[in-house]
Amino acid sequence: MKKNKRFSGILVKCNDKVLLCKRSNDNTLPGVWSIPGGGIEEGESPEEAARREFYEETNLKVNGNLDLVGFIDRFNKDGTYLKGFMYVYSLEVDEEIYPDLENAKDGGEHSECGYFSIDNLPLDKKNDEFYKIIVKNLK
């Protein structure tokens, strides 16, 4: 039996905005805005994976408390189910922190990052699970 794929990521919140990163064109899900995150490795907890992936993609260490705020079913680009899901953790910060994509181990996975308020999220409001989690966590 094939194992379900498990992913984990961090939603950074600062005041009334969230940090999103745009997937680079030569990577999985090109042009899609998302949170820094990725696959959970063997023997790793979802929270450990979220912290590791965040660091690898942003060159920023997460020292604060993470809260598990949701789960997202993962789909392939063609809409077929990946048989996996993503743990979404939230980190609240007092000042905006910006990824250092140039010096991050996997910084090339993203072409740009920015903070977005609920009114200007670059996400599909009807179908995007990230949108639903973000709205729930910014209210």
PyMOL CGO cylinders between C-alpha atoms (Angstrom):
from pymol import cmd
from pymol.cgo import CYLINDER

trace = [
    CYLINDER, 0.00, 0.00, 0.00, 1.31, 3.43, -0.94, 0.3, 1, 1, 1, 1, 1, 1,
    CYLINDER, 1.31, 3.43, -0.94, 1.94, 5.85, 1.93, 0.3, 1, 1, 1, 1, 1, 1,
    CYLINDER, 1.94, 5.85, 1.93, 0.14, 9.18, 2.00, 0.3, 1, 1, 1, 1, 1, 1,
    CYLINDER, 0.14, 9.18, 2.00, 2.40, 12.13, 1.31, 0.3, 1, 1, 1, 1, 1, 1,
    CYLINDER, 2.40, 12.13, 1.31, 2.62, 14.54, 4.21, 0.3, 1, 1, 1, 1, 1, 1,
    CYLINDER, 2.62, 14.54, 4.21, 3.64, 18.19, 4.01, 0.3, 1, 1, 1, 1, 1, 1,
    CYLINDER, 3.64, 18.19, 4.01, 4.03, 20.97, 6.53, 0.3, 1, 1, 1, 1, 1, 1,
    CYLINDER, 4.03, 20.97, 6.53, 4.33, 24.75, 6.35, 0.3, 1, 1, 1, 1, 1, 1,
    CYLINDER, 4.33, 24.75, 6.35, 4.20, 28.00, 8.30, 0.3, 1, 1, 1, 1, 1, 1,
    CYLINDER, 4.20, 28.00, 8.30, 1.77, 30.88, 7.87, 0.3, 1, 1, 1, 1, 1, 1,
    CYLINDER, 1.77, 30.88, 7.87, 3.50, 34.01, 9.22, 0.3, 1, 1, 1, 1, 1, 1,
    CYLINDER, 3.50, 34.01, 9.22, 1.09, 36.64, 10.53, 0.3, 1, 1, 1, 1, 1, 1,
    CYLINDER, 1.09, 36.64, 10.53, 2.03, 40.25, 11.26, 0.3, 1, 1, 1, 1, 1, 1,
    CYLINDER, 2.03, 40.25, 11.26, -0.76, 42.56, 12.37, 0.3, 1, 1, 1, 1, 1, 1,
    CYLINDER, -0.76, 42.56, 12.37, -3.44, 42.16, 9.69, 0.3, 1, 1, 1, 1, 1, 1,
    CYLINDER, -3.44, 42.16, 9.69, -1.18, 40.66, 7.00, 0.3, 1, 1, 1, 1, 1, 1,
    CYLINDER, -1.18, 40.66, 7.00, 0.29, 37.27, 6.08, 0.3, 1, 1, 1, 1, 1, 1,
    CYLINDER, 0.29, 37.27, 6.08, 3.54, 36.31, 4.36, 0.3, 1, 1, 1, 1, 1, 1,
    CYLINDER, 3.54, 36.31, 4.36, 3.09, 34.49, 1.05, 0.3, 1, 1, 1, 1, 1, 1,
    CYLINDER, 3.09, 34.49, 1.05, 5.72, 33.37, -1.45, 0.3, 1, 1, 1, 1, 1, 1,
    CYLINDER, 5.72, 33.37, -1.45, 5.23, 32.87, -5.18, 0.3, 1, 1, 1, 1, 1, 1,
    CYLINDER, 5.23, 32.87, -5.18, 6.48, 29.52, -6.49, 0.3, 1, 1, 1, 1, 1, 1,
    CYLINDER, 6.48, 29.52, -6.49, 9.20, 29.94, -9.14, 0.3, 1, 1, 1, 1, 1, 1,
    CYLINDER, 9.20, 29.94, -9.14, 8.51, 28.92, -12.73, 0.3, 1, 1, 1, 1, 1, 1,
    CYLINDER, 8.51, 28.92, -12.73, 10.96, 26.02, -12.65, 0.3, 1, 1, 1, 1, 1, 1,
    CYLINDER, 10.96, 26.02, -12.65, 9.45, 24.40, -9.57, 0.3, 1, 1, 1, 1, 1, 1,
    CYLINDER, 9.45, 24.40, -9.57, 6.38, 22.48, -8.45, 0.3, 1, 1, 1, 1, 1, 1,
    CYLINDER, 6.38, 22.48, -8.45, 3.19, 24.55, -8.81, 0.3, 1, 1, 1, 1, 1, 1,
    CYLINDER, 3.19, 24.55, -8.81, 4.82, 27.40, -10.79, 0.3, 1, 1, 1, 1, 1, 1,
    CYLINDER, 4.82, 27.40, -10.79, 3.36, 30.86, -10.19, 0.3, 1, 1, 1, 1, 1, 1,
    CYLINDER, 3.36, 30.86, -10.19, 1.22, 29.73, -7.25, 0.3, 1, 1, 1, 1, 1, 1,
    CYLINDER, 1.22, 29.73, -7.25, 1.29, 31.85, -4.08, 0.3, 1, 1, 1, 1, 1, 1,
    CYLINDER, 1.29, 31.85, -4.08, 1.68, 29.75, -0.97, 0.3, 1, 1, 1, 1, 1, 1,
    CYLINDER, 1.68, 29.75, -0.97, 3.39, 29.52, 2.40, 0.3, 1, 1, 1, 1, 1, 1,
    CYLINDER, 3.39, 29.52, 2.40, 6.94, 28.23, 2.82, 0.3, 1, 1, 1, 1, 1, 1,
    CYLINDER, 6.94, 28.23, 2.82, 6.74, 24.51, 3.42, 0.3, 1, 1, 1, 1, 1, 1,
    CYLINDER, 6.74, 24.51, 3.42, 7.42, 21.06, 2.08, 0.3, 1, 1, 1, 1, 1, 1,
    CYLINDER, 7.42, 21.06, 2.08, 7.59, 17.34, 2.69, 0.3, 1, 1, 1, 1, 1, 1,
    CYLINDER, 7.59, 17.34, 2.69, 7.91, 15.72, 6.08, 0.3, 1, 1, 1, 1, 1, 1,
    CYLINDER, 7.91, 15.72, 6.08, 10.97, 13.48, 6.27, 0.3, 1, 1, 1, 1, 1, 1,
    CYLINDER, 10.97, 13.48, 6.27, 11.14, 10.04, 7.89, 0.3, 1, 1, 1, 1, 1, 1,
    CYLINDER, 11.14, 10.04, 7.89, 11.18, 10.33, 11.70, 0.3, 1, 1, 1, 1, 1, 1,
    CYLINDER, 11.18, 10.33, 11.70, 10.32, 14.04, 11.65, 0.3, 1, 1, 1, 1, 1, 1,
    CYLINDER, 10.32, 14.04, 11.65, 7.26, 15.53, 13.33, 0.3, 1, 1, 1, 1, 1, 1,
    CYLINDER, 7.26, 15.53, 13.33, 5.06, 17.87, 11.28, 0.3, 1, 1, 1, 1, 1, 1,
    CYLINDER, 5.06, 17.87, 11.28, 6.19, 20.83, 13.41, 0.3, 1, 1, 1, 1, 1, 1,
    CYLINDER, 6.19, 20.83, 13.41, 9.87, 19.94, 13.00, 0.3, 1, 1, 1, 1, 1, 1,
    CYLINDER, 9.87, 19.94, 13.00, 9.33, 19.70, 9.25, 0.3, 1, 1, 1, 1, 1, 1,
    CYLINDER, 9.33, 19.70, 9.25, 7.59, 23.08, 9.16, 0.3, 1, 1, 1, 1, 1, 1,
    CYLINDER, 7.59, 23.08, 9.16, 10.51, 24.73, 10.95, 0.3, 1, 1, 1, 1, 1, 1,
    CYLINDER, 10.51, 24.73, 10.95, 13.12, 22.98, 8.75, 0.3, 1, 1, 1, 1, 1, 1,
    CYLINDER, 13.12, 22.98, 8.75, 11.33, 23.72, 5.48, 0.3, 1, 1, 1, 1, 1, 1,
    CYLINDER, 11.33, 23.72, 5.48, 10.77, 27.35, 6.49, 0.3, 1, 1, 1, 1, 1, 1,
    CYLINDER, 10.77, 27.35, 6.49, 14.48, 27.76, 7.18, 0.3, 1, 1, 1, 1, 1, 1,
    CYLINDER, 14.48, 27.76, 7.18, 15.55, 25.97, 3.99, 0.3, 1, 1, 1, 1, 1, 1,
    CYLINDER, 15.55, 25.97, 3.99, 13.27, 28.15, 1.85, 0.3, 1, 1, 1, 1, 1, 1,
    CYLINDER, 13.27, 28.15, 1.85, 13.69, 31.52, 3.60, 0.3, 1, 1, 1, 1, 1, 1,
    CYLINDER, 13.69, 31.52, 3.60, 17.01, 31.40, 5.50, 0.3, 1, 1, 1, 1, 1, 1,
    CYLINDER, 17.01, 31.40, 5.50, 15.06, 32.47, 8.61, 0.3, 1, 1, 1, 1, 1, 1,
    CYLINDER, 15.06, 32.47, 8.61, 15.01, 30.44, 11.84, 0.3, 1, 1, 1, 1, 1, 1,
    CYLINDER, 15.01, 30.44, 11.84, 11.69, 30.15, 13.63, 0.3, 1, 1, 1, 1, 1, 1,
    CYLINDER, 11.69, 30.15, 13.63, 12.13, 30.51, 17.37, 0.3, 1, 1, 1, 1, 1, 1,
    CYLINDER, 12.13, 30.51, 17.37, 8.59, 31.37, 18.42, 0.3, 1, 1, 1, 1, 1, 1,
    CYLINDER, 8.59, 31.37, 18.42, 5.67, 29.16, 19.29, 0.3, 1, 1, 1, 1, 1, 1,
    CYLINDER, 5.67, 29.16, 19.29, 3.85, 27.58, 16.40, 0.3, 1, 1, 1, 1, 1, 1,
    CYLINDER, 3.85, 27.58, 16.40, 0.12, 26.90, 16.52, 0.3, 1, 1, 1, 1, 1, 1,
    CYLINDER, 0.12, 26.90, 16.52, -1.46, 24.23, 14.33, 0.3, 1, 1, 1, 1, 1, 1,
    CYLINDER, -1.46, 24.23, 14.33, -4.24, 26.13, 12.56, 0.3, 1, 1, 1, 1, 1, 1,
    CYLINDER, -4.24, 26.13, 12.56, -5.40, 23.78, 9.84, 0.3, 1, 1, 1, 1, 1, 1,
    CYLINDER, -5.40, 23.78, 9.84, -4.93, 21.03, 7.32, 0.3, 1, 1, 1, 1, 1, 1,
    CYLINDER, -4.93, 21.03, 7.32, -5.03, 21.23, 3.54, 0.3, 1, 1, 1, 1, 1, 1,
    CYLINDER, -5.03, 21.23, 3.54, -5.72, 18.39, 1.13, 0.3, 1, 1, 1, 1, 1, 1,
    CYLINDER, -5.72, 18.39, 1.13, -3.04, 18.43, -1.55, 0.3, 1, 1, 1, 1, 1, 1,
    CYLINDER, -3.04, 18.43, -1.55, -3.76, 18.12, -5.27, 0.3, 1, 1, 1, 1, 1, 1,
    CYLINDER, -3.76, 18.12, -5.27, -1.64, 17.75, -8.39, 0.3, 1, 1, 1, 1, 1, 1,
    CYLINDER, -1.64, 17.75, -8.39, -1.60, 20.55, -10.97, 0.3, 1, 1, 1, 1, 1, 1,
    CYLINDER, -1.60, 20.55, -10.97, -4.20, 18.68, -13.05, 0.3, 1, 1, 1, 1, 1, 1,
    CYLINDER, -4.20, 18.68, -13.05, -6.55, 18.48, -10.05, 0.3, 1, 1, 1, 1, 1, 1,
    CYLINDER, -6.55, 18.48, -10.05, -5.95, 14.82, -9.23, 0.3, 1, 1, 1, 1, 1, 1,
    CYLINDER, -5.95, 14.82, -9.23, -5.57, 13.97, -5.58, 0.3, 1, 1, 1, 1, 1, 1,
    CYLINDER, -5.57, 13.97, -5.58, -2.00, 13.50, -4.31, 0.3, 1, 1, 1, 1, 1, 1,
    CYLINDER, -2.00, 13.50, -4.31, -3.10, 11.26, -1.44, 0.3, 1, 1, 1, 1, 1, 1,
    CYLINDER, -3.10, 11.26, -1.44, -1.58, 13.57, 1.08, 0.3, 1, 1, 1, 1, 1, 1,
    CYLINDER, -1.58, 13.57, 1.08, -2.17, 16.63, 3.15, 0.3, 1, 1, 1, 1, 1, 1,
    CYLINDER, -2.17, 16.63, 3.15, -0.39, 19.63, 4.60, 0.3, 1, 1, 1, 1, 1, 1,
    CYLINDER, -0.39, 19.63, 4.60, -0.21, 20.68, 8.22, 0.3, 1, 1, 1, 1, 1, 1,
    CYLINDER, -0.21, 20.68, 8.22, -0.48, 24.46, 8.46, 0.3, 1, 1, 1, 1, 1, 1,
    CYLINDER, -0.48, 24.46, 8.46, 1.16, 26.14, 11.43, 0.3, 1, 1, 1, 1, 1, 1,
    CYLINDER, 1.16, 26.14, 11.43, 0.87, 29.79, 12.34, 0.3, 1, 1, 1, 1, 1, 1,
    CYLINDER, 0.87, 29.79, 12.34, 3.58, 32.09, 13.66, 0.3, 1, 1, 1, 1, 1, 1,
    CYLINDER, 3.58, 32.09, 13.66, 2.66, 35.56, 14.91, 0.3, 1, 1, 1, 1, 1, 1,
    CYLINDER, 2.66, 35.56, 14.91, 5.39, 38.21, 14.70, 0.3, 1, 1, 1, 1, 1, 1,
    CYLINDER, 5.39, 38.21, 14.70, 5.48, 41.86, 15.81, 0.3, 1, 1, 1, 1, 1, 1,
    CYLINDER, 5.48, 41.86, 15.81, 7.46, 43.07, 12.78, 0.3, 1, 1, 1, 1, 1, 1,
    CYLINDER, 7.46, 43.07, 12.78, 7.45, 41.81, 9.23, 0.3, 1, 1, 1, 1, 1, 1,
    CYLINDER, 7.45, 41.81, 9.23, 10.26, 39.32, 8.59, 0.3, 1, 1, 1, 1, 1, 1,
    CYLINDER, 10.26, 39.32, 8.59, 11.46, 38.95, 5.02, 0.3, 1, 1, 1, 1, 1, 1,
    CYLINDER, 11.46, 38.95, 5.02, 12.88, 35.79, 3.47, 0.3, 1, 1, 1, 1, 1, 1,
    CYLINDER, 12.88, 35.79, 3.47, 16.45, 35.88, 2.18, 0.3, 1, 1, 1, 1, 1, 1,
    CYLINDER, 16.45, 35.88, 2.18, 15.77, 33.84, -0.96, 0.3, 1, 1, 1, 1, 1, 1,
    CYLINDER, 15.77, 33.84, -0.96, 19.22, 34.52, -2.38, 0.3, 1, 1, 1, 1, 1, 1,
    CYLINDER, 19.22, 34.52, -2.38, 21.03, 32.84, 0.53, 0.3, 1, 1, 1, 1, 1, 1,
    CYLINDER, 21.03, 32.84, 0.53, 18.47, 30.20, 1.47, 0.3, 1, 1, 1, 1, 1, 1,
    CYLINDER, 18.47, 30.20, 1.47, 19.34, 26.58, 0.63, 0.3, 1, 1, 1, 1, 1, 1,
    CYLINDER, 19.34, 26.58, 0.63, 16.06, 26.18, -1.29, 0.3, 1, 1, 1, 1, 1, 1,
    CYLINDER, 16.06, 26.18, -1.29, 15.35, 29.87, -1.87, 0.3, 1, 1, 1, 1, 1, 1,
    CYLINDER, 15.35, 29.87, -1.87, 15.06, 29.24, -5.61, 0.3, 1, 1, 1, 1, 1, 1,
    CYLINDER, 15.06, 29.24, -5.61, 11.73, 27.53, -5.00, 0.3, 1, 1, 1, 1, 1, 1,
    CYLINDER, 11.73, 27.53, -5.00, 10.19, 31.01, -4.80, 0.3, 1, 1, 1, 1, 1, 1,
    CYLINDER, 10.19, 31.01, -4.80, 10.50, 33.99, -7.14, 0.3, 1, 1, 1, 1, 1, 1,
    CYLINDER, 10.50, 33.99, -7.14, 9.18, 36.59, -4.69, 0.3, 1, 1, 1, 1, 1, 1,
    CYLINDER, 9.18, 36.59, -4.69, 7.58, 37.00, -1.28, 0.3, 1, 1, 1, 1, 1, 1,
    CYLINDER, 7.58, 37.00, -1.28, 5.39, 39.65, 0.28, 0.3, 1, 1, 1, 1, 1, 1,
    CYLINDER, 5.39, 39.65, 0.28, 2.87, 40.49, 2.96, 0.3, 1, 1, 1, 1, 1, 1,
    CYLINDER, 2.87, 40.49, 2.96, -0.79, 40.64, 2.04, 0.3, 1, 1, 1, 1, 1, 1,
    CYLINDER, -0.79, 40.64, 2.04, -3.89, 41.83, 3.84, 0.3, 1, 1, 1, 1, 1, 1,
    CYLINDER, -3.89, 41.83, 3.84, -7.13, 39.90, 3.60, 0.3, 1, 1, 1, 1, 1, 1,
    CYLINDER, -7.13, 39.90, 3.60, -8.34, 42.34, 0.90, 0.3, 1, 1, 1, 1, 1, 1,
    CYLINDER, -8.34, 42.34, 0.90, -5.45, 41.74, -1.51, 0.3, 1, 1, 1, 1, 1, 1,
    CYLINDER, -5.45, 41.74, -1.51, -4.58, 38.05, -1.14, 0.3, 1, 1, 1, 1, 1, 1,
    CYLINDER, -4.58, 38.05, -1.14, -3.32, 36.65, -4.48, 0.3, 1, 1, 1, 1, 1, 1,
    CYLINDER, -3.32, 36.65, -4.48, -5.40, 33.50, -4.01, 0.3, 1, 1, 1, 1, 1, 1,
    CYLINDER, -5.40, 33.50, -4.01, -8.56, 32.01, -5.50, 0.3, 1, 1, 1, 1, 1, 1,
    CYLINDER, -8.56, 32.01, -5.50, -11.20, 32.99, -2.96, 0.3, 1, 1, 1, 1, 1, 1,
    CYLINDER, -11.20, 32.99, -2.96, -13.57, 30.19, -3.94, 0.3, 1, 1, 1, 1, 1, 1,
    CYLINDER, -13.57, 30.19, -3.94, -11.27, 27.18, -4.26, 0.3, 1, 1, 1, 1, 1, 1,
    CYLINDER, -11.27, 27.18, -4.26, -8.03, 27.82, -2.40, 0.3, 1, 1, 1, 1, 1, 1,
    CYLINDER, -8.03, 27.82, -2.40, -7.75, 26.09, 0.97, 0.3, 1, 1, 1, 1, 1, 1,
    CYLINDER, -7.75, 26.09, 0.97, -4.98, 28.51, 2.02, 0.3, 1, 1, 1, 1, 1, 1,
    CYLINDER, -4.98, 28.51, 2.02, -7.42, 31.38, 1.50, 0.3, 1, 1, 1, 1, 1, 1,
    CYLINDER, -7.42, 31.38, 1.50, -9.93, 29.78, 3.86, 0.3, 1, 1, 1, 1, 1, 1,
    CYLINDER, -9.93, 29.78, 3.86, -7.30, 29.17, 6.56, 0.3, 1, 1, 1, 1, 1, 1,
    CYLINDER, -7.30, 29.17, 6.56, -5.87, 32.68, 6.20, 0.3, 1, 1, 1, 1, 1, 1,
    CYLINDER, -5.87, 32.68, 6.20, -9.27, 34.35, 6.48, 0.3, 1, 1, 1, 1, 1, 1,
    CYLINDER, -9.27, 34.35, 6.48, -10.10, 32.24, 9.53, 0.3, 1, 1, 1, 1, 1, 1,
    CYLINDER, -10.10, 32.24, 9.53, -6.80, 33.20, 11.18, 0.3, 1, 1, 1, 1, 1, 1,
    CYLINDER, -6.80, 33.20, 11.18, -6.84, 36.92, 10.40, 0.3, 1, 1, 1, 1, 1, 1,
    CYLINDER, -6.84, 36.92, 10.40, -10.31, 37.54, 11.84, 0.3, 1, 1, 1, 1, 1, 1,
]
cmd.load_cgo(trace, "trace")
